[in-house]
Amino acid sequence: MLDALFESHDTGPGHAEHPGRLRHIRELFESSGLAARCTRIEPRVAGDTDLQRAHDADYIARVELACSSGERLIDSTDTAICEASAVIARQAAGALGSLCDGVASAKLDRGFAVIRPPGHHAEARLAMGFCLFNNVVVAARRLQAEHGIARVFILDWDVHHGNGTQHILEDDPTVFYASVHQWPLYPGTGAASERGVGPGEGTTLNCPLPPGAGSSEFLGAIQNTIVPAALRFDPDFVLISAGFDAHRDDPLAALEVDTETFGEATRALLDLAGECCKGRLVSVLEGGYDLNALGASAKLHLETLLD
């Protein structure tokens, strides 16, 4: 899933999460021949039923009003919007949902949704961290509601903890959320002690890494801690919040992960999905702010998914 329409979400000059991120990936995929090897899914607009599985109706209306009124920021100084942003955010969530539909119905083997705005910082009632709607939660809940998927596993390997995803799902025992991220770092959540609440206790797993940690620590957390826990959970579908800002060249964090590690991490999740859920896996782009590192990492991720 890769469409130029997501480049129309205009965050303004100098913003880290800018349309050039997707443009760079799109041009790289097309020039390398990877795009031609993929089945393109037509984006659709996520309806209220989809979005309200993750967000309060009043919040959705507030996002739409802020955009249509010409506001340039919503809820925080880092979450920029334009007039078209609410519709594009609905299309992003809908595109990921459609990709998951295709995999859940066995029309597609697996998928990678290269979309924006990203989603994992979006809370049920709050936009933050460049995110408006929580794409991966909307997708997980759609899989359960529309396809009878009982248990969903989400791995978030963005360098920033996915506070929104964790908080929306933290009391839900049917969705296992795991994250490997730099800590302390924005948004300040994601301590190892955060394990879920109430009936969801034990289905949140955080693997915080200190600044300067590299590929061995990052991949070790995935292979030695997260994957074994996911195997015990025995999911019916695997989702990846695939941010590539843990890369050593990314300007917004201080981990030292190399490009090749993202390929190895992808392979580990493919093996997990193959063992648990007939290979059903979909990933969605989150962060990544050095264009060369982002492009190379996303390219290797897609190559690994295709192979």
N, C-alpha and C positions, 0 to 999 in steps of 0.2 A: 504494500500500500504506500504509494508515493504520489502526491498530487500537488501541482503548483498553487492550487487555491489556498493552501495553508500559509503560503508566503504573503498573503494579503492581510494577515494579522500584523498591523503596523505598531511597533512598540516605540518608535521615535528614534532620533539620532543618539548614538552612543550607548544604546541599551544592549546588555550582554545577550539577551534572548531575542535576536533579531532575525528577519526573514532570510538573511544570507546564510544562516546555518542550514536551512533546508535546501536552499538553492545549491549550496556547495555539495551536499549529499546527492541531490537529484542529478546534477551534472556529472558527478563521479560515477554514480550507478549507470547512467546512460552511456558515458564514454567507455566504460569498462565492459559493457555488454551484460552486466548483471540485471539491469532493468528488463531486458528482453527475455531473460530466463524466468521472470516472475509473472504470475497472474495478477493483473491489476484489478482491485475491487473498487467499484464506484462509491465515492463517499455519499453518505446519507446524513440527514439532519436528525440527531437524537431527539426524540420526543420527550414530553414531560414525564411520561411513565418511566422511561429509562433514567432520566436525570434525578427524579425524586426517589429512586432507590438509594441514592447517595447523598442528596442535598435537600435541604428544606425548600419548600415552594417559595417562601418569601425571599430566600437568598437568590434563587434562580431569577425571580422577577427583578430583584435589585441589580443583578449583573446586566440584565437586558436594558433596564432603565438607564443605568450609568453609561452604557455604550450608545444607546440611541440619543442620549442628551448631549453627547459630544465630550464627556469627561475623558481625561487622559490617564487617570490613575484610579484604582479601586482598592479600598481597604488597607493598602500599604504603599509606601513610596517606591517599591520595586515592581509592582504589578501594573504594568502599563496596558492600556486598552485604546482601541479606536472604535469608530462607529460600527465597523463590521465584526468586531471581536466576538460578540456574543453568538452570532450565527456561525462563525468559523469554529468557535469552541464547541458548539453543538455538533458541527460536522466532524470535528476531531473525535469526540466521544462516539458519534454514530459510526464513523469509519472503523474504529477499533471494534465496536460491537458487530459490525457486518463481517469483519475479518474473523472474529471469533465464531460467528454463525457458520461461516464456511468451513472452519476446522471442526467444529462440533458436529456438523452434519456430514463430515467425511468428504466434502467436495474439494477441500484443500488439505494438504498434509500438515502445514504449519504456516506461520506468517510473521511479518515484521511491519508494524504500522509506523511509518515515518511521518509524524504529524506534529502540529503545534497549534495552540499553546500546550505546553506540558501540563501534567495534572497532579503529581503525587503530593504536592504541598497543599492542595485545595482541601479545606475542611468542609464539613457539612454546611456551615454557615459563614465561611470566611474565605476570601481570595487572598493568596499570599505566594511569595516565591515564584512569581511569573505565571502562576497557575489559576485558572478560573473554575473548571469542572474537573473532578477527579476521574480521569479517563479509565484507569485500571479498575477502580471500584465499580464504576458504571458497567464495565465489561464483565467483571466477576458476577455481579448481581444479575445481569442479563443472562449469563450462562446458566445460572441456577433457576431463574424464573421461566426462561423460554426453552431451555434444552434439558431440563431435569438433571443437570450436573449437581451432584451432591456436595462434593468437596473440591475447593479450588485452592491451589498453592500459588502465592505471589512471592517472587524474589525481586527485591529492589536493590540493584547494585549501583545506583547513583551515589556520588560522593556525599550528597546531602541526604540526611535521613528523611524518609517520606512520612512526615508527621500526619498529614491529612489521611493517607491510606491507613496508617496504624490507628488513628483515633476513630475513624468511621467504623472500622472493623473490630476494634479491640474487645468487644463483648460478644463476638460472633464465633462460635466454635467450628463453624463449617468453612471458614476461610482462614488459612494459615498464612500470616504475613511474616516474612523474614527479610532482614536488611543488613547489608555490610556497607559501612560508611565511615567517613572521618568523624572523630568526636574528640574534643568539643569542636563544633562548627555550627553554622546556621542549619536548622532553626533552633538548635539547643535541645532537641529531644533525641531519643534513641539510645538511652543508657541500657546496659545489659540487664538491669533490674526490671525493665519494662517488659512484662510477659503477658499482657492482656488482663482483662478484668472480668469478674463474675463468671458466667459460663464460658467466656472466651479465654480464661486464664490458661496459659500454656500454648496458645496458638499465635503468640507473637514471639519472635526470636530476633534479638538485636545483637550484631557482632560489630561493636564500635572499634575502630582502628585509630591509633594516635597519628598526628602529623608526621610525615616522613616514612610511614609504613609503605611497603612496596608490593610487588607482584606476588611474592611468596606468601605474605600475610593475607593479602586479598584473596588469592586463590585457595589458600589453606582454609580460610573461614568458610568458603563456599563448599569445598570438597569434604572437609573433615568435620564440620559442625552443621552447616545448613542442610546439605543433601541428606545425611543420615537422619536428621529430624524430619525432613520432608518424606523420606521413605517410610518412616513410622506413621506419619499422618496418612499416607497412601491416597494422594489426590486423584481426582478424575480429570483434572485439567491443570496445566501449568501456564502461568503468566509471568512475564519478566518486565519490570520497569527498568528499561535499559538506558540509564544515563552513562555517558562516557567521560564524565568530568573527574573521575578518579585517575585519569591519565596524567602522567608526570608533567606534561606540557600545559595542562589546563590552568588558566589564570585565577580561578575562583577557589582553589583548594590547595592542599599540600600533601596529597598522596603521590606515590612514585610508581604507579602501575604502568606497564608498557602495553603497546598495542596488542602483542601476541597473546597476552593474558586474557583479553576479552574473547578471543577465539576459544581458548581452553575453557573459560567459564561457560561459554555457549555450549560446548560439547558436553560438559558436565550436566547441564540442564536438559539437553537432548537425551542423554543416557537415562536421567531420572524419568523424563516423560515416557521414554520407551519402556521402562520397567513398570511404571505405575498406570499409565493411562493411554496406551496405544499410540504414543508419540504426540499426543495433542498438546501443542505448545504455541503460544503467540507472544511476541514481545512488542513493546511500544517504546518509542523514543521519549526520553525525559531530558536530562541536561547534557552538557558538552559544549565548551565555549572557545576552545582553540580550533579553528576551522580545519587545519591539517590533521590534528589528532582526532577530532570528531569524525572527519571523513574516512580516515584510515581504519579507525576502530569500527565504525558502522559498516564499512565495506567488508571487513573480516567477519563481523557478526553475521552479515547476510550470506557471505560465501559459506560459512560453516552451516547455517541453516539449510542452504541449498544442497550441500554435499551430504 
